[in-house]
Amino acid sequence: MLSQWNRMWCDFKKKNHCDSDVFLDEVRFDAPYGVEASFDLLELIEGKHILHLTKRIHIYRSEIVQFLLDHEFTHLMDYIQYPLERPTIDDINRRTIQEDNVNTSSDIGIFGTFGEIHLPQKMSGQNMLEGDNGKKLFDYMNTYSEFHACQVSFQSVMSHSSGDLLIDVKKNQVPGPFRDISIQKMLSDCLRHAHMIYQKFSAMLVPQLFVLYFRQIMYLFGYVSHFSNDIPTLKQAFDVLGISQLEDMYLDMYRALKEKDILRIYECSDAIYRDSYIPFVKDYIRRTYDPGLYTEDELNNITPENYHLFVEMIANRKGGRLWSGRVSPIFGVNDVNRAYGDVDPDMIREMVRKTRELPDGHMKTDF
């Protein structure tokens, strides 16, 4: 059985010019609910190349299995080809602390948690990311690698299904678990999920929600990057999402991803965190907590780098965790699924109306 998965991995390496003697050590059918396939980043750092798949993978059509594998194998390839120095597992282990002493969700930082690249809940995210190679690796895997994985999987599907440079986003389709969906629906779903998650984040201020939102944007960037009208499409998407005021910042990120400018990717992700996330946190704190717990100078000096210290300060002064009493700090996949259902139904209908118009007609590709 393992040999079958390794044959597919070898085919992927050959097709994508990945010169590596790495093989899968194990395939486990234990992916959590809501996750189809994943690699665990700490397992990779330990040198364990274990592919985690949903138990339902055996009833999926071969096309969607290949689509999922192309995505996950790209993550493994990106990890193997990571251009900077990777942290060792000893570096990571020295930073682990007990779960009941850390608010992992609010402490972890913007790009420290992963849906497809998993970190254990007992990891102290901020300590782990602070001042070492860990932060750069995690940022890379949650930004460039997510973008790249969508690029590769989408190109693989379209290069097989269309011999034309022009594709119709309403008629050309990509595989789903049990039936194909149009490219337009794929992009629309991506936008709809991003919008709903962002709305919940703005109401609940759970950091992992922002991470999930940002990952949807990486997916969108990866899919759209193949089209000649990518920039106009993204501008229209930003309007649908209500983030047009941050258009230049997101487009800088997109261009850095396309050019694989790693240092610029880091700069852009930090800027998005600073300008998209921190303002919400400040507003939430002002609305929720007694001003006697902090000074305005302390609040105004919050940055992505020192935010975890502010969280600890407020928690200590309050005599408990910052997020307690409002929402559980450990926000799992099931919680995110429930969060979708809490969104204003009128907003969902408006999103559906808008995304039906995005994009339309034929689009030139580089396949």
C-alpha positions as a Markdown table, in Angstrom:
| # | Residue | x | y | z |
|---|---|---|---|---|
| 1 | Met | 0.0 | 0.0 | 0.0 |
| 2 | Leu | 2.8 | 2.4 | 0.9 |
| 3 | Ser | 4.5 | 1.7 | -2.3 |
| 4 | Gln | 1.5 | 2.9 | -4.3 |
| 5 | Trp | 1.6 | 6.3 | -2.6 |
| 6 | Asn | 5.3 | 6.5 | -3.1 |
| 7 | Arg | 4.9 | 5.8 | -6.8 |
| 8 | Met | 2.6 | 8.8 | -7.0 |
| 9 | Trp | 5.0 | 10.9 | -5.0 |
| 10 | Cys | 7.9 | 9.8 | -7.4 |
| 11 | Asp | 5.7 | 10.7 | -10.4 |
| 12 | Phe | 5.0 | 14.1 | -8.9 |
| 13 | Lys | 8.8 | 14.7 | -8.2 |
| 14 | Lys | 9.6 | 13.8 | -11.8 |
| 15 | Lys | 6.9 | 16.0 | -13.3 |
| 16 | Asn | 7.9 | 19.0 | -11.1 |
| 17 | His | 11.7 | 18.6 | -11.4 |
| 18 | Cys | 12.1 | 17.9 | -7.7 |
| 19 | Asp | 15.5 | 16.2 | -7.3 |
| 20 | Ser | 15.2 | 14.5 | -3.9 |
| 21 | Asp | 15.7 | 11.0 | -2.5 |
| 22 | Val | 13.0 | 11.6 | 0.1 |
| 23 | Phe | 10.2 | 9.0 | 0.3 |
| 24 | Leu | 7.0 | 8.8 | 2.3 |
| 25 | Asp | 7.7 | 6.9 | 5.5 |
| 26 | Glu | 4.0 | 6.2 | 6.3 |
| 27 | Val | 0.5 | 7.0 | 5.2 |
| 28 | Arg | -2.1 | 7.4 | 7.9 |
| 29 | Phe | -5.9 | 7.7 | 7.4 |
| 30 | Asp | -6.4 | 9.9 | 10.4 |
| 31 | Ala | -6.9 | 13.4 | 9.1 |
| 32 | Pro | -9.3 | 15.4 | 11.4 |
| 33 | Tyr | -12.8 | 16.3 | 10.4 |
| 34 | Gly | -12.7 | 19.0 | 7.7 |
| 35 | Val | -9.2 | 18.2 | 6.6 |
| 36 | Glu | -8.7 | 16.0 | 3.5 |
| 37 | Ala | -5.0 | 15.6 | 3.6 |
| 38 | Ser | -2.0 | 17.1 | 5.5 |
| 39 | Phe | 1.6 | 16.9 | 6.6 |
| 40 | Asp | 2.5 | 17.7 | 10.2 |
| 41 | Leu | 5.3 | 20.3 | 10.2 |
| 42 | Leu | 6.9 | 19.1 | 13.4 |
| 43 | Glu | 7.0 | 15.5 | 11.9 |
| 44 | Leu | 8.8 | 16.9 | 8.9 |
| 45 | Ile | 11.3 | 18.7 | 11.0 |
| 46 | Glu | 11.9 | 15.4 | 12.8 |
| 47 | Gly | 12.6 | 13.8 | 9.5 |
| 48 | Lys | 9.3 | 11.9 | 9.5 |
| 49 | His | 7.5 | 12.1 | 6.1 |
| 50 | Ile | 4.0 | 11.0 | 7.1 |
| 51 | Leu | 1.0 | 11.8 | 4.8 |
| 52 | His | -2.2 | 12.1 | 6.8 |
| 53 | Leu | -5.4 | 11.4 | 4.7 |
| 54 | Thr | -9.1 | 11.4 | 5.4 |
| 55 | Lys | -10.7 | 8.0 | 5.9 |
| 56 | Arg | -13.0 | 8.9 | 3.1 |
| 57 | Ile | -10.2 | 9.1 | 0.5 |
| 58 | His | -11.0 | 5.5 | -0.7 |
| 59 | Ile | -14.5 | 6.5 | -1.9 |
| 60 | Tyr | -13.3 | 9.6 | -3.7 |
| 61 | Arg | -12.9 | 9.7 | -7.5 |
| 62 | Ser | -9.3 | 9.4 | -8.7 |
| 63 | Glu | -9.4 | 12.9 | -10.1 |
| 64 | Ile | -10.0 | 14.5 | -6.7 |
| 65 | Val | -7.4 | 12.2 | -5.1 |
| 66 | Gln | -4.8 | 13.4 | -7.6 |
| 67 | Phe | -5.9 | 17.0 | -7.0 |
| 68 | Leu | -5.4 | 16.6 | -3.2 |
| 69 | Leu | -2.1 | 14.8 | -3.6 |
| 70 | Asp | -0.7 | 17.4 | -6.0 |
| 71 | His | -1.5 | 20.1 | -3.3 |
| 72 | Glu | 0.1 | 18.1 | -0.4 |
| 73 | Phe | 3.1 | 16.9 | -2.4 |
| 74 | Thr | 3.8 | 20.5 | -3.2 |
| 75 | His | 4.0 | 21.3 | 0.5 |
| 76 | Leu | 6.5 | 18.4 | 0.9 |
| 77 | Met | 8.5 | 19.6 | -2.1 |
| 78 | Asp | 8.5 | 23.2 | -0.7 |
| 79 | Tyr | 9.7 | 22.0 | 2.7 |
| 80 | Ile | 12.5 | 19.9 | 1.0 |
| 81 | Gln | 13.5 | 22.9 | -1.1 |
| 82 | Tyr | 13.2 | 25.5 | 1.6 |
| 83 | Pro | 15.9 | 28.1 | 0.8 |
| 84 | Leu | 16.8 | 29.2 | 4.3 |
| 85 | Glu | 18.1 | 27.3 | 7.4 |
| 86 | Arg | 15.5 | 25.2 | 9.0 |
| 87 | Pro | 15.1 | 24.9 | 12.8 |
| 88 | Thr | 16.0 | 21.6 | 14.4 |
| 89 | Ile | 13.5 | 19.6 | 16.5 |
| 90 | Asp | 15.8 | 20.3 | 19.5 |
| 91 | Asp | 15.2 | 24.0 | 18.9 |
| 92 | Ile | 11.5 | 23.4 | 18.9 |
| 93 | Asn | 11.4 | 21.1 | 21.9 |
| 94 | Arg | 13.2 | 23.6 | 24.1 |
| 95 | Arg | 10.3 | 26.0 | 23.6 |
| 96 | Thr | 7.4 | 23.6 | 24.4 |
| 97 | Ile | 5.4 | 24.3 | 27.6 |
| 98 | Gln | 2.2 | 22.9 | 29.2 |
| 99 | Glu | -1.1 | 23.7 | 27.5 |
| 100 | Asp | -2.7 | 24.9 | 30.7 |
| 101 | Asn | -0.1 | 27.6 | 31.0 |
| 102 | Val | -0.5 | 29.1 | 27.6 |
| 103 | Asn | -3.3 | 30.6 | 25.5 |
| 104 | Thr | -2.1 | 28.9 | 22.3 |
| 105 | Ser | -4.7 | 30.6 | 20.1 |
| 106 | Ser | -4.0 | 34.2 | 21.0 |
| 107 | Asp | -0.3 | 33.7 | 21.7 |
| 108 | Ile | 0.6 | 31.9 | 18.5 |
| 109 | Gly | 0.9 | 34.9 | 16.2 |
| 110 | Ile | -0.7 | 35.3 | 12.8 |
| 111 | Phe | 1.1 | 32.7 | 10.8 |
| 112 | Gly | 2.0 | 30.2 | 13.6 |
| 113 | Thr | -1.0 | 27.8 | 13.1 |
| 114 | Phe | -1.8 | 25.7 | 10.1 |
| 115 | Gly | -4.8 | 23.9 | 8.7 |
| 116 | Glu | -2.8 | 21.6 | 6.4 |
| 117 | Ile | 0.6 | 22.1 | 8.1 |
| 118 | His | -0.2 | 21.3 | 11.7 |
| 119 | Leu | 1.3 | 22.4 | 15.0 |
| 120 | Pro | 0.4 | 20.7 | 18.3 |
| 121 | Gln | -1.7 | 22.6 | 20.8 |
| 122 | Lys | 0.9 | 22.3 | 23.5 |
| 123 | Met | 3.4 | 24.4 | 21.5 |
| 124 | Ser | 4.1 | 27.9 | 22.8 |
| 125 | Gly | 3.7 | 29.6 | 19.4 |
| 126 | Gln | 5.2 | 33.0 | 20.2 |
| 127 | Asn | 8.2 | 31.6 | 22.1 |
| 128 | Met | 8.8 | 29.1 | 19.3 |
| 129 | Leu | 8.6 | 31.8 | 16.6 |
| 130 | Glu | 10.6 | 34.4 | 18.4 |
| 131 | Gly | 14.2 | 35.1 | 17.3 |
| 132 | Asp | 14.9 | 31.8 | 15.4 |
| 133 | Asn | 14.5 | 30.1 | 12.1 |
| 134 | Gly | 11.1 | 28.7 | 13.1 |
| 135 | Lys | 9.1 | 31.8 | 12.4 |
| 136 | Lys | 10.5 | 32.1 | 8.9 |
| 137 | Leu | 9.8 | 28.5 | 8.1 |
| 138 | Phe | 6.3 | 28.7 | 9.4 |
| 139 | Asp | 5.6 | 31.9 | 7.5 |
| 140 | Tyr | 7.0 | 30.3 | 4.3 |
| 141 | Met | 4.8 | 27.2 | 4.6 |
| 142 | Asn | 1.7 | 29.2 | 5.3 |
| 143 | Thr | 2.2 | 31.8 | 2.7 |
| 144 | Tyr | 4.3 | 30.8 | -0.3 |
| 145 | Ser | 3.7 | 27.1 | 0.0 |
| 146 | Glu | -0.1 | 27.4 | 0.2 |
| 147 | Phe | 0.0 | 29.8 | -2.8 |
| 148 | His | 2.3 | 27.4 | -4.7 |
| 149 | Ala | 0.3 | 24.3 | -3.8 |
| 150 | Cys | -2.8 | 25.8 | -5.4 |
| 151 | Gln | -0.8 | 26.9 | -8.4 |
| 152 | Val | 0.5 | 23.4 | -9.0 |
| 153 | Ser | -2.7 | 21.4 | -8.3 |
| 154 | Phe | -4.8 | 23.8 | -10.5 |
| 155 | Gln | -2.4 | 23.7 | -13.4 |
| 156 | Ser | -2.2 | 19.9 | -13.2 |
| 157 | Val | -6.0 | 19.7 | -13.6 |
| 158 | Met | -6.4 | 22.2 | -16.3 |
| 159 | Ser | -3.5 | 21.0 | -18.4 |
| 160 | His | -5.2 | 17.6 | -18.6 |
| 161 | Ser | -8.7 | 18.9 | -19.2 |
| 162 | Ser | -8.1 | 21.7 | -21.6 |
| 163 | Gly | -5.8 | 21.8 | -24.7 |
| 164 | Asp | -6.8 | 25.4 | -25.2 |
| 165 | Leu | -5.1 | 28.5 | -23.8 |
| 166 | Leu | -8.5 | 30.0 | -23.3 |
| 167 | Ile | -10.8 | 28.5 | -20.7 |
| 168 | Asp | -14.4 | 29.3 | -19.8 |
| 169 | Val | -14.6 | 29.7 | -16.1 |
| 170 | Lys | -18.3 | 28.7 | -16.1 |
| 171 | Lys | -17.9 | 25.6 | -18.3 |
| 172 | Asn | -14.4 | 24.3 | -17.4 |
| 173 | Gln | -14.4 | 22.4 | -14.2 |
| 174 | Val | -12.1 | 21.1 | -11.5 |
| 175 | Pro | -12.7 | 17.9 | -9.5 |
| 176 | Gly | -14.7 | 17.7 | -6.3 |
| 177 | Pro | -15.0 | 14.6 | -4.1 |
| 178 | Phe | -18.1 | 13.3 | -5.9 |
| 179 | Arg | -18.7 | 15.7 | -8.8 |
| 180 | Asp | -16.9 | 18.4 | -10.8 |
| 181 | Ile | -17.4 | 22.1 | -10.0 |
| 182 | Ser | -16.9 | 25.0 | -12.3 |
| 183 | Ile | -13.8 | 27.2 | -11.9 |
| 184 | Gln | -16.1 | 30.1 | -11.2 |
| 185 | Lys | -17.7 | 28.2 | -8.3 |
| 186 | Met | -14.3 | 27.3 | -6.9 |
| 187 | Leu | -13.2 | 30.9 | -6.9 |
| 188 | Ser | -16.6 | 32.0 | -5.5 |
| 189 | Asp | -16.5 | 29.5 | -2.7 |
| 190 | Cys | -13.0 | 30.7 | -1.8 |
| 191 | Leu | -14.2 | 34.3 | -1.6 |
| 192 | Arg | -17.3 | 33.3 | 0.3 |
| 193 | His | -15.4 | 31.4 | 2.9 |
| 194 | Ala | -12.8 | 34.2 | 3.3 |
| 195 | His | -15.6 | 36.8 | 3.7 |
| 196 | Met | -17.5 | 34.8 | 6.3 |
| 197 | Ile | -14.4 | 33.9 | 8.3 |
| 198 | Tyr | -13.3 | 37.5 | 8.3 |
| 199 | Gln | -16.7 | 38.6 | 9.5 |
| 200 | Lys | -16.5 | 36.2 | 12.4 |
| 201 | Phe | -13.0 | 37.3 | 13.1 |
| 202 | Ser | -14.0 | 40.9 | 13.3 |
| 203 | Ala | -16.7 | 40.0 | 15.8 |
| 204 | Met | -14.8 | 37.4 | 17.9 |
| 205 | Leu | -11.2 | 38.4 | 17.5 |
| 206 | Val | -10.0 | 34.8 | 17.6 |
| 207 | Pro | -6.5 | 34.9 | 16.0 |
| 208 | Gln | -6.8 | 31.5 | 14.3 |
| 209 | Leu | -9.8 | 32.8 | 12.4 |
| 210 | Phe | -7.6 | 35.4 | 10.8 |
| 211 | Val | -5.1 | 32.7 | 9.9 |
| 212 | Leu | -7.9 | 30.7 | 8.2 |
| 213 | Tyr | -9.0 | 33.9 | 6.4 |
| 214 | Phe | -5.5 | 34.6 | 5.2 |
| 215 | Arg | -5.1 | 31.0 | 3.9 |
| 216 | Gln | -8.2 | 31.5 | 1.8 |
| 217 | Ile | -6.5 | 34.5 | 0.2 |
| 218 | Met | -3.4 | 32.4 | -0.5 |
| 219 | Tyr | -5.7 | 29.9 | -2.3 |
| 220 | Leu | -7.3 | 32.6 | -4.3 |
| 221 | Phe | -3.9 | 34.0 | -5.3 |
| 222 | Gly | -2.6 | 30.6 | -6.4 |
| 223 | Tyr | -5.6 | 29.9 | -8.6 |
| 224 | Val | -5.8 | 33.3 | -10.1 |
| 225 | Ser | -2.1 | 33.5 | -10.8 |
| 226 | His | -2.5 | 31.5 | -14.0 |
| 227 | Phe | -4.8 | 34.0 | -15.7 |
| 228 | Ser | -3.7 | 36.9 | -17.8 |
| 229 | Asn | -6.3 | 39.2 | -16.2 |
| 230 | Asp | -5.2 | 38.3 | -12.7 |
| 231 | Ile | -4.8 | 41.8 | -11.3 |
| 232 | Pro | -8.3 | 43.1 | -12.4 |
| 233 | Thr | -9.8 | 39.8 | -11.1 |
| 234 | Leu | -8.1 | 40.3 | -7.7 |
| 235 | Lys | -9.2 | 43.9 | -7.5 |
| 236 | Gln | -12.7 | 42.8 | -8.0 |
| 237 | Ala | -12.2 | 40.1 | -5.4 |
| 238 | Phe | -10.9 | 42.7 | -2.9 |
| 239 | Asp | -14.0 | 44.8 | -3.5 |
| 240 | Val | -16.3 | 41.8 | -2.8 |
| 241 | Leu | -14.3 | 41.1 | 0.4 |
| 242 | Gly | -14.5 | 44.8 | 1.5 |
| 243 | Ile | -10.7 | 45.2 | 1.7 |
| 244 | Ser | -10.2 | 47.5 | -1.2 |
| 245 | Gln | -8.6 | 50.1 | 1.1 |
| 246 | Leu | -5.7 | 47.5 | 1.6 |
| 247 | Glu | -5.5 | 46.7 | -2.1 |
| 248 | Asp | -1.9 | 47.9 | -2.6 |
| 249 | Met | -0.7 | 45.8 | 0.4 |
| 250 | Tyr | -2.3 | 42.6 | -0.8 |
| 251 | Leu | -1.2 | 43.1 | -4.4 |
| 252 | Asp | 2.4 | 43.6 | -3.1 |
| 253 | Met | 2.0 | 40.3 | -1.4 |
| 254 | Tyr | 0.7 | 38.7 | -4.5 |
| 255 | Arg | 3.6 | 39.9 | -6.7 |
| 256 | Ala | 6.1 | 38.8 | -4.1 |
| 257 | Leu | 4.5 | 35.3 | -4.1 |
| 258 | Lys | 4.6 | 35.1 | -7.9 |
| 259 | Glu | 8.2 | 36.1 | -8.0 |
| 260 | Lys | 9.1 | 33.9 | -5.0 |
| 261 | Asp | 10.8 | 36.8 | -3.3 |
| 262 | Ile | 11.0 | 35.2 | 0.1 |
| 263 | Leu | 12.2 | 38.3 | 2.1 |
| 264 | Arg | 9.5 | 40.4 | 0.5 |
| 265 | Ile | 6.9 | 37.8 | 1.3 |
| 266 | Tyr | 7.9 | 38.0 | 5.0 |
| 267 | Glu | 7.7 | 41.8 | 4.9 |
| 268 | Cys | 4.3 | 41.8 | 3.3 |
| 269 | Ser | 2.8 | 39.2 | 5.7 |
| 270 | Asp | 4.0 | 41.3 | 8.6 |
| 271 | Ala | 2.5 | 44.4 | 7.1 |
| 272 | Ile | -0.8 | 42.7 | 6.6 |
| 273 | Tyr | -0.8 | 41.5 | 10.2 |
| 274 | Arg | 0.0 | 44.9 | 11.4 |
| 275 | Asp | -2.6 | 46.8 | 9.4 |
| 276 | Ser | -5.4 | 44.2 | 9.2 |
| 277 | Tyr | -5.2 | 42.4 | 12.5 |
| 278 | Ile | -3.8 | 44.6 | 15.2 |
| 279 | Pro | -6.4 | 47.4 | 14.7 |
| 280 | Phe | -9.2 | 44.9 | 15.3 |
| 281 | Val | -7.4 | 43.7 | 18.5 |
| 282 | Lys | -7.1 | 47.3 | 19.8 |
| 283 | Asp | -10.8 | 48.0 | 19.1 |
| 284 | Tyr | -11.8 | 44.7 | 20.8 |
| 285 | Ile | -9.8 | 45.5 | 23.9 |
| 286 | Arg | -11.3 | 49.0 | 24.1 |
| 287 | Arg | -14.8 | 47.7 | 23.8 |
| 288 | Thr | -14.4 | 44.7 | 26.1 |
| 289 | Tyr | -12.0 | 45.5 | 29.0 |
| 290 | Asp | -11.8 | 48.0 | 31.8 |
| 291 | Pro | -9.5 | 50.9 | 30.8 |
| 292 | Gly | -7.8 | 50.4 | 34.2 |
| 293 | Leu | -6.2 | 47.2 | 32.9 |
| 294 | Tyr | -4.0 | 49.1 | 30.5 |
| 295 | Thr | -2.9 | 52.6 | 29.4 |
| 296 | Glu | -3.5 | 54.1 | 26.0 |
| 297 | Asp | 0.2 | 54.3 | 25.5 |
| 298 | Glu | 0.5 | 50.5 | 26.1 |
| 299 | Leu | -2.4 | 49.9 | 23.7 |
| 300 | Asn | -1.0 | 52.1 | 21.0 |
| 301 | Asn | 2.4 | 50.5 | 21.1 |
| 302 | Ile | 1.1 | 47.0 | 20.3 |
| 303 | Thr | 3.0 | 45.4 | 17.3 |
| 304 | Pro | 3.1 | 41.9 | 15.8 |
| 305 | Glu | 6.3 | 41.4 | 17.6 |
| 306 | Asn | 5.2 | 42.4 | 21.2 |
| 307 | Tyr | 1.5 | 41.5 | 21.0 |
| 308 | His | 2.0 | 38.3 | 23.1 |
| 309 | Leu | 3.5 | 40.4 | 25.9 |
| 310 | Phe | 0.4 | 42.7 | 25.9 |
| 311 | Val | -1.8 | 39.6 | 26.0 |
| 312 | Glu | 0.1 | 38.3 | 29.1 |
| 313 | Met | -0.1 | 41.7 | 30.8 |
| 314 | Ile | -3.9 | 42.0 | 30.4 |
| 315 | Ala | -4.4 | 38.4 | 31.4 |
| 316 | Asn | -2.4 | 38.9 | 34.6 |
| 317 | Arg | -4.0 | 42.1 | 35.5 |
| 318 | Lys | -7.5 | 40.7 | 34.8 |
| 319 | Gly | -6.6 | 37.5 | 36.8 |
| 320 | Gly | -7.3 | 35.2 | 33.9 |
| 321 | Arg | -6.9 | 34.7 | 30.2 |
| 322 | Leu | -7.6 | 37.6 | 27.8 |
| 323 | Trp | -10.2 | 35.6 | 25.7 |
| 324 | Ser | -12.0 | 33.8 | 28.6 |
| 325 | Gly | -15.7 | 34.4 | 28.9 |
| 326 | Arg | -16.0 | 35.4 | 25.2 |
| 327 | Val | -14.9 | 32.4 | 23.1 |
| 328 | Ser | -12.8 | 29.4 | 23.6 |
| 329 | Pro | -9.1 | 30.1 | 22.8 |
| 330 | Ile | -8.6 | 26.7 | 21.2 |
| 331 | Phe | -10.6 | 27.1 | 18.0 |
| 332 | Gly | -10.8 | 23.9 | 16.1 |
| 333 | Val | -12.1 | 22.9 | 12.7 |
| 334 | Asn | -15.6 | 22.1 | 14.0 |
| 335 | Asp | -15.8 | 25.5 | 15.6 |
| 336 | Val | -14.9 | 27.1 | 12.3 |
| 337 | Asn | -17.7 | 25.1 | 10.6 |
| 338 | Arg | -20.1 | 26.3 | 13.2 |
| 339 | Ala | -18.9 | 29.9 | 12.7 |
| 340 | Tyr | -20.0 | 29.7 | 9.1 |
| 341 | Gly | -23.5 | 29.0 | 10.2 |
| 342 | Asp | -23.7 | 32.1 | 12.5 |
| 343 | Val | -23.1 | 34.6 | 9.7 |
| 344 | Asp | -26.0 | 36.9 | 8.7 |
| 345 | Pro | -28.0 | 35.1 | 6.0 |
| 346 | Asp | -28.6 | 38.4 | 4.1 |
| 347 | Met | -24.8 | 38.8 | 3.9 |
| 348 | Ile | -24.4 | 35.3 | 2.5 |
| 349 | Arg | -27.1 | 36.0 | -0.2 |
| 350 | Glu | -25.3 | 39.2 | -1.1 |
| 351 | Met | -22.0 | 37.4 | -1.4 |
| 352 | Val | -23.5 | 34.7 | -3.6 |
| 353 | Arg | -24.9 | 37.4 | -5.9 |
| 354 | Lys | -21.6 | 39.2 | -6.2 |
| 355 | Thr | -19.5 | 36.1 | -6.6 |
| 356 | Arg | -21.6 | 34.9 | -9.5 |
| 357 | Glu | -20.1 | 37.8 | -11.4 |
| 358 | Leu | -16.5 | 36.9 | -10.6 |
| 359 | Pro | -14.9 | 36.2 | -13.0 |
| 360 | Asp | -16.9 | 35.8 | -16.2 |
| 361 | Gly | -16.3 | 34.7 | -19.7 |
| 362 | His | -13.0 | 33.3 | -21.2 |
| 363 | Met | -9.7 | 33.7 | -19.5 |
| 364 | Lys | -6.3 | 33.3 | -21.0 |
| 365 | Thr | -3.9 | 31.0 | -19.1 |
| 366 | Asp | -0.3 | 30.1 | -19.1 |
| 367 | Phe | -0.8 | 26.3 | -19.2 |
